[in-house]
Amino acid sequence: MIEISLDAVQTTALAVLLLLLGQVIKRRVGFLERFCIPAPVIGGFGMALLMLVFRETGLVKIMFNTALQTPFMVAFFTTVGIGGSIALLRTGGVILFVYLGVCWTVALFQNTFGPLVASLVGLDPVQGVMAGAVSLLGGHGGAAAFGPMAEQMGHPGSTTVAITAATFGLVSGSLLGGPLGAWLVRRHRVEIAAVDVKSAAPAFHDHDEDVSVTSQSLIGMTGLVLVLMVIGALLSGWVQQATAFVLPAYVGAMVAAILARNLNDGLGLIRLNTKALDALSDLTLGVFLTMAMMTLKIWELYDLALPLMVVLAAQVLALLLLAAFVVFRLLGRNYDAAVMCAGLIGHGLGATPNAIANMSAMAQRFGLASPRALMIVPLCGAVLVDIVAIPFHAYMINILS
């Protein structure tokens, strides 16, 4: 077998090439454009499939160095946080709390539905929890945290089940969120209009709509993002020391960016260039998500036992039905609601980055972003949902042991 080891720069270069390839394929293949399949998923997942072929045939083994994936991810969420003015959050209003209630309900449902289906197909109910909100809503971080806990309590193989379920969910959430959102728009003949948040934002931030992206503006906004990333890392470390609660890598930076944005709204210290920030956002999102997809170990899904596949398929179907026939109506049956449903599928089955990618694909497909969705979904899906979800994970593992 030929072994190829790529360093961090080579891995990133490959990710960028796959991202570009995904964009080309998406433009030329009609159904990919129609169903809002993100370009990083197309290029990255294609590479993951090729890696599966290499592994099964024993021809080539490629080892990636994804050291730059986390910095790109943190940088992206920092740009999201910079957009989080209090004025924007006010536009979320009741919908923010409705969506948060939906996230909490999904966590409770997945952790009870999973054990029920697992019992029906002859699996350990705790493995049903591992294939529930622990790995789906919680992603690979939740899987890695709670799998060993379940194994220590007498449930061998829980970590493997959880990691595999998280991988399954990551792929499912990426592939199904955009198509669901597009279907909702067409099915209900939704008007392509999002909440206008500009009228609620401080007027001096509207100045840069007609400003072009220059090297100076990119340097300035890149510097701002990097400084906020450093502050976010310090904030996360302080929270961990004070409370022993470990925040995801990007949450501290996102919170720091939100605080800085609102301080700046009041004091007017920095003139933000939103076009430069949008360029940085598109770049960092595309690269880190492509890296995440191209390094998926699809053989973990290939080796799944049929009963676990049944549990996971039931979870996916249940969330799709919930989003299409309940959540869409609760959120207002409008374009913002359709975009948030696409986001819910992304982080409800995979991770918050998938939610962002699904919502970005919706914006590209229909020519309009949803600022409300882009703030509410990451805030609820990445941070606030854990207030209920994490204690419930531990509760279910304990009560079923």
C-alpha positions as CSV (number, residue, x, y, z in Angstrom):
1,M,0.0,0.0,0.0
2,I,1.2,3.5,-0.9
3,E,1.2,5.9,2.1
4,I,0.9,9.6,1.5
5,S,1.2,12.1,4.4
6,L,0.0,15.6,3.8
7,D,1.1,18.4,6.1
8,A,-1.2,21.2,7.3
9,V,-0.6,23.5,4.3
10,Q,-0.9,20.7,1.8
11,T,-4.2,19.5,3.4
12,T,-5.5,23.0,3.3
13,A,-4.5,23.4,-0.3
14,L,-6.4,20.2,-1.2
15,A,-9.4,21.4,0.7
16,V,-9.5,24.7,-1.3
17,L,-9.2,22.7,-4.6
18,L,-12.0,20.4,-3.5
19,L,-14.1,23.5,-2.6
20,L,-13.6,25.0,-6.0
21,L,-14.3,21.6,-7.6
22,G,-17.6,21.4,-5.6
23,Q,-18.6,24.9,-6.8
24,V,-18.0,23.9,-10.4
25,I,-19.9,20.6,-10.1
26,K,-22.8,22.4,-8.3
27,R,-23.1,24.9,-11.2
28,R,-23.1,22.2,-13.8
29,V,-25.3,19.6,-12.1
30,G,-28.9,20.9,-12.0
31,F,-30.2,18.8,-9.1
32,L,-27.4,19.8,-6.8
33,E,-28.2,23.5,-7.3
34,R,-31.9,22.8,-7.1
35,F,-31.7,21.0,-3.8
36,C,-29.2,23.4,-2.2
37,I,-26.4,20.9,-1.7
38,P,-23.4,22.9,-0.3
39,A,-20.3,23.1,-2.4
40,P,-18.1,22.0,0.5
41,V,-20.2,18.9,0.9
42,I,-19.9,18.1,-2.8
43,G,-16.2,18.4,-3.0
44,G,-15.3,17.2,0.5
45,F,-17.7,14.2,0.5
46,G,-16.5,13.2,-2.9
47,M,-12.9,13.0,-1.5
48,A,-14.3,11.0,1.5
49,L,-15.8,8.5,-0.9
50,L,-12.5,8.2,-2.8
51,M,-10.8,7.6,0.6
52,L,-13.3,4.7,1.2
53,V,-12.4,3.2,-2.2
54,F,-8.7,3.5,-1.4
55,R,-9.2,1.8,2.0
56,E,-11.3,-1.0,0.6
57,T,-8.9,-1.8,-2.3
58,G,-5.7,-1.3,-0.2
59,L,-4.1,0.9,-2.9
60,V,-3.4,4.1,-1.1
61,K,-3.5,5.4,2.4
62,I,-3.6,9.2,2.7
63,M,-3.1,10.9,6.1
64,F,-4.3,14.4,6.5
65,N,-3.1,17.1,8.9
66,T,-6.2,19.2,9.8
67,A,-4.4,21.5,12.3
68,L,-5.8,24.5,10.4
69,Q,-9.4,23.3,10.4
70,T,-10.2,24.6,13.9
71,P,-8.7,28.1,13.3
72,F,-10.8,28.4,10.2
73,M,-13.9,27.3,12.0
74,V,-13.3,29.7,14.9
75,A,-12.6,32.6,12.5
76,F,-15.9,31.9,10.7
77,F,-17.9,31.9,13.9
78,T,-16.2,35.1,14.9
79,T,-17.5,36.8,11.7
80,V,-20.9,35.5,12.6
81,G,-20.6,37.0,16.1
82,I,-19.6,40.4,14.7
83,G,-23.0,40.5,13.0
84,G,-24.7,40.0,16.4
85,S,-25.9,43.4,17.4
86,I,-28.5,43.7,20.2
87,A,-30.7,45.4,17.6
88,L,-30.4,42.2,15.4
89,L,-31.3,40.0,18.4
90,R,-34.3,42.1,19.1
91,T,-35.6,41.4,15.6
92,G,-35.5,37.7,16.6
93,G,-38.1,38.5,19.3
94,V,-40.4,35.7,20.2
95,I,-39.1,33.6,17.4
96,L,-35.7,33.3,19.2
97,F,-37.4,31.7,22.2
98,V,-39.7,29.5,20.0
99,Y,-36.6,28.2,18.2
100,L,-34.8,27.6,21.5
101,G,-37.8,25.7,22.7
102,V,-37.7,23.6,19.6
103,C,-34.0,22.8,20.2
104,W,-34.7,21.7,23.7
105,T,-37.6,19.6,22.6
106,V,-35.5,17.9,19.9
107,A,-32.9,17.1,22.6
108,L,-35.5,15.5,24.8
109,F,-37.2,13.7,21.9
110,Q,-34.0,12.2,20.4
111,N,-32.8,10.9,23.8
112,T,-36.1,9.1,24.5
113,F,-37.0,8.1,20.9
114,G,-33.5,6.5,20.3
115,P,-33.7,4.1,23.3
116,L,-37.2,3.2,22.4
117,V,-36.3,2.2,18.8
118,A,-33.1,0.5,20.0
119,S,-35.1,-1.7,22.4
120,L,-37.5,-2.6,19.6
121,V,-34.6,-3.8,17.4
122,G,-32.7,-5.6,20.1
123,L,-30.0,-3.0,21.0
124,D,-28.9,-1.8,24.4
125,P,-31.1,1.2,25.2
126,V,-28.1,3.2,26.2
127,Q,-26.7,2.7,22.7
128,G,-30.0,4.3,21.6
129,V,-29.1,7.3,23.7
130,M,-25.7,7.3,22.0
131,A,-27.5,7.4,18.7
132,G,-29.8,10.2,20.0
133,A,-29.1,13.8,21.0
134,V,-25.7,12.8,22.4
135,S,-24.2,12.3,18.9
136,L,-26.8,13.9,16.7
137,L,-27.6,17.2,18.4
138,G,-24.3,17.1,20.2
139,G,-22.1,16.1,17.3
140,H,-18.7,14.4,17.6
141,G,-17.9,16.5,20.7
142,G,-20.9,15.1,22.6
143,A,-20.1,11.6,21.3
144,A,-16.5,11.8,22.5
145,A,-17.6,13.1,25.9
146,F,-20.4,10.8,26.7
147,G,-19.3,7.6,25.0
148,P,-16.5,6.9,27.6
149,M,-18.9,7.7,30.4
150,A,-21.4,5.1,29.2
151,E,-18.6,2.5,28.8
152,Q,-17.5,3.2,32.4
153,M,-21.1,2.5,33.5
154,G,-21.1,-1.0,31.8
155,H,-22.0,-0.4,28.2
156,P,-19.1,-1.5,26.0
157,G,-18.8,-0.1,22.5
158,S,-20.7,3.1,23.3
159,T,-18.0,5.4,22.1
160,T,-17.8,3.7,18.7
161,V,-21.6,3.7,18.4
162,A,-21.7,7.4,19.3
163,I,-18.9,8.5,17.0
164,T,-20.4,6.5,14.1
165,A,-23.8,8.0,14.8
166,A,-22.3,11.5,14.8
167,T,-20.6,10.8,11.4
168,F,-23.9,9.4,10.0
169,G,-25.7,12.5,11.3
170,L,-23.0,14.9,9.9
171,V,-23.5,13.4,6.4
172,S,-27.3,13.3,6.7
173,G,-27.6,16.8,8.1
174,S,-25.5,18.2,5.3
175,L,-27.4,16.4,2.5
176,L,-30.9,16.9,3.7
177,G,-31.1,20.4,5.3
178,G,-30.9,22.4,2.0
179,P,-33.4,20.2,0.1
180,L,-35.9,20.4,3.0
181,G,-35.7,24.2,3.1
182,A,-36.0,24.5,-0.7
183,W,-39.0,22.1,-0.6
184,L,-40.7,24.2,2.0
185,V,-40.3,27.3,-0.1
186,R,-41.7,25.6,-3.2
187,R,-44.4,23.6,-1.4
188,H,-45.9,26.6,0.5
189,R,-45.1,29.2,-2.3
190,V,-43.2,31.2,0.3
191,E,-42.4,34.8,-0.6
192,I,-38.6,35.3,-0.8
193,A,-38.3,38.0,1.8
194,A,-36.4,38.1,5.1
195,V,-36.8,40.3,8.1
196,D,-35.3,43.7,7.5
197,V,-32.8,44.2,10.3
198,K,-31.1,47.3,8.8
199,S,-33.7,49.7,10.1
200,A,-33.1,48.5,13.6
201,A,-29.3,48.7,13.4
202,P,-27.2,51.8,14.2
203,A,-27.2,54.0,11.2
204,F,-23.5,54.6,11.1
205,H,-23.0,50.9,10.2
206,D,-24.9,51.3,7.0
207,H,-22.2,53.4,5.4
208,D,-20.2,50.6,4.0
209,E,-22.8,49.0,1.7
210,D,-21.2,50.6,-1.4
211,V,-17.6,50.3,-0.2
212,S,-15.5,47.9,-2.2
213,V,-13.3,45.2,-0.7
214,T,-9.7,46.4,-0.7
215,S,-6.4,45.0,0.7
216,Q,-6.7,47.6,3.4
217,S,-10.2,46.6,4.4
218,L,-9.3,42.9,4.4
219,I,-6.3,43.6,6.6
220,G,-8.3,45.6,9.0
221,M,-11.2,43.1,9.3
222,T,-8.8,40.1,9.4
223,G,-7.0,41.9,12.3
224,L,-10.3,42.4,14.1
225,V,-11.3,38.8,13.7
226,L,-7.9,37.5,14.9
227,V,-7.9,39.7,18.0
228,L,-11.4,38.6,18.9
229,M,-10.3,35.0,18.4
230,V,-7.6,35.5,21.0
231,I,-10.0,37.2,23.4
232,G,-12.4,34.3,22.9
233,A,-9.8,31.7,23.7
234,L,-9.0,33.6,26.9
235,L,-12.7,33.8,27.8
236,S,-13.2,30.1,27.2
237,G,-10.2,29.3,29.4
238,W,-11.6,31.5,32.2
239,V,-15.0,29.9,32.0
240,Q,-13.4,26.4,32.2
241,Q,-11.3,27.4,35.3
242,A,-14.2,29.0,37.0
243,T,-16.9,26.5,36.3
244,A,-15.2,23.4,34.9
245,F,-17.5,23.7,31.9
246,V,-15.7,23.2,28.6
247,L,-17.0,25.4,25.8
248,P,-16.7,24.4,22.2
249,A,-13.7,26.0,20.5
250,Y,-15.7,28.6,18.6
251,V,-18.2,29.6,21.3
252,G,-15.8,31.9,23.2
253,A,-14.8,33.7,20.1
254,M,-18.4,34.1,19.0
255,V,-19.4,35.5,22.4
256,A,-16.4,37.9,22.4
257,A,-17.4,39.1,18.9
258,I,-21.0,39.7,19.9
259,L,-19.9,41.7,23.0
260,A,-17.4,43.7,20.9
261,R,-20.0,44.4,18.2
262,N,-22.5,45.8,20.7
263,L,-19.8,47.9,22.5
264,N,-18.8,49.3,19.1
265,D,-22.4,50.0,18.2
266,G,-22.6,52.2,21.3
267,L,-19.2,53.9,21.0
268,G,-18.6,53.9,17.2
269,L,-14.9,53.1,17.6
270,I,-14.5,51.0,14.4
271,R,-16.0,51.4,11.0
272,L,-17.0,47.9,10.0
273,N,-16.7,46.8,6.3
274,T,-19.4,44.2,6.0
275,K,-18.3,43.2,2.4
276,A,-14.8,42.4,3.7
277,L,-16.3,40.4,6.6
278,D,-18.6,38.6,4.2
279,A,-15.6,37.6,2.1
280,L,-13.7,36.3,5.2
281,S,-16.9,34.4,6.2
282,D,-17.3,32.7,2.9
283,L,-13.6,31.7,2.8
284,T,-13.3,30.3,6.3
285,L,-16.7,28.5,6.1
286,G,-15.8,26.9,2.8
287,V,-12.4,25.7,3.8
288,F,-13.1,24.3,7.2
289,L,-16.3,22.5,6.2
290,T,-14.6,21.0,3.2
291,M,-11.8,19.8,5.5
292,A,-14.4,18.3,7.9
293,M,-16.2,16.5,5.0
294,M,-13.1,15.1,3.2
295,T,-11.8,13.5,6.4
296,L,-15.0,11.7,7.2
297,K,-14.4,8.0,7.9
298,I,-17.3,6.6,5.9
299,W,-16.3,3.1,6.6
300,E,-17.6,3.7,10.1
301,L,-21.0,3.9,8.5
302,Y,-20.3,1.0,6.2
303,D,-19.5,-1.3,9.1
304,L,-22.7,-0.4,11.1
305,A,-24.9,-3.2,12.2
306,L,-28.4,-3.1,10.7
307,P,-30.2,-2.4,14.0
308,L,-28.2,0.7,14.6
309,M,-28.9,1.8,11.0
310,V,-32.6,1.4,11.8
311,V,-32.3,3.6,14.8
312,L,-30.5,6.3,12.9
313,A,-32.8,6.2,10.0
314,A,-35.8,6.6,12.3
315,Q,-34.1,9.6,14.0
316,V,-33.5,11.3,10.6
317,L,-37.1,10.7,9.4
318,A,-38.6,11.9,12.7
319,L,-36.6,15.2,12.6
320,L,-37.5,15.8,9.0
321,L,-41.2,15.3,9.7
322,L,-41.0,17.5,12.8
323,A,-39.3,20.3,10.9
324,A,-41.5,20.1,7.9
325,F,-44.9,19.8,9.6
326,V,-44.5,21.4,13.0
327,V,-41.5,23.7,13.3
328,F,-42.0,25.5,10.0
329,R,-45.5,26.5,11.2
330,L,-44.3,27.4,14.7
331,L,-41.7,29.8,13.2
332,G,-44.2,31.6,11.0
333,R,-44.4,29.8,7.7
334,N,-42.2,32.4,5.9
335,Y,-38.8,32.4,4.3
336,D,-37.0,32.9,7.6
337,A,-38.8,29.8,8.9
338,A,-37.8,27.7,5.9
339,V,-34.1,28.8,6.3
340,M,-34.2,28.0,10.1
341,C,-35.7,24.6,9.3
342,A,-32.8,23.9,7.0
343,G,-30.5,25.0,9.8
344,L,-32.3,22.8,12.3
345,I,-31.7,19.7,10.2
346,G,-28.0,20.7,9.9
347,H,-27.3,21.0,13.7
348,G,-30.1,18.6,14.8
349,L,-28.4,15.8,13.0
350,G,-24.8,17.0,12.6
351,A,-23.3,20.2,13.9
352,T,-23.7,23.9,13.8
353,P,-21.3,24.4,10.9
354,N,-23.6,22.2,8.8
355,A,-26.5,24.3,9.8
356,I,-24.7,27.4,8.6
357,A,-23.7,25.7,5.3
358,N,-27.4,24.7,4.8
359,M,-28.6,28.2,5.4
360,S,-25.9,29.6,3.1
361,A,-26.9,27.2,0.4
362,M,-30.5,28.5,0.8
363,A,-29.2,32.1,0.4
364,Q,-27.3,31.1,-2.8
365,R,-30.3,29.2,-4.2
366,F,-32.9,32.0,-3.6
367,G,-30.6,35.0,-3.7
368,L,-31.4,36.2,-0.2
369,A,-29.8,35.6,3.2
370,S,-31.8,35.4,6.4
371,P,-30.0,37.6,9.0
372,R,-32.5,36.4,11.7
373,A,-31.8,32.7,11.0
374,L,-28.0,33.3,10.8
375,M,-28.1,34.7,14.4
376,I,-30.8,32.6,16.0
377,V,-29.7,29.1,14.8
378,P,-26.0,29.3,15.9
379,L,-26.8,30.9,19.2
380,C,-29.5,28.4,20.1
381,G,-28.0,25.3,18.4
382,A,-24.4,25.8,19.6
383,V,-24.8,27.3,23.1
384,L,-28.2,27.6,24.6
385,V,-29.4,24.1,23.7
386,D,-26.8,22.6,26.0
387,I,-28.4,24.2,29.1
388,V,-31.0,21.4,28.8
389,A,-29.3,18.8,26.5
390,I,-26.1,18.1,28.5
391,P,-27.8,17.4,31.9
392,F,-30.4,15.2,30.1
393,H,-27.7,13.2,28.4
394,A,-26.3,12.3,31.8
395,Y,-29.7,11.7,33.2
396,M,-30.7,9.2,30.5
397,I,-27.4,7.3,30.7
398,N,-27.8,6.9,34.4
399,I,-31.5,6.0,34.5
400,L,-31.0,3.3,31.8
401,S,-27.9,1.8,33.3
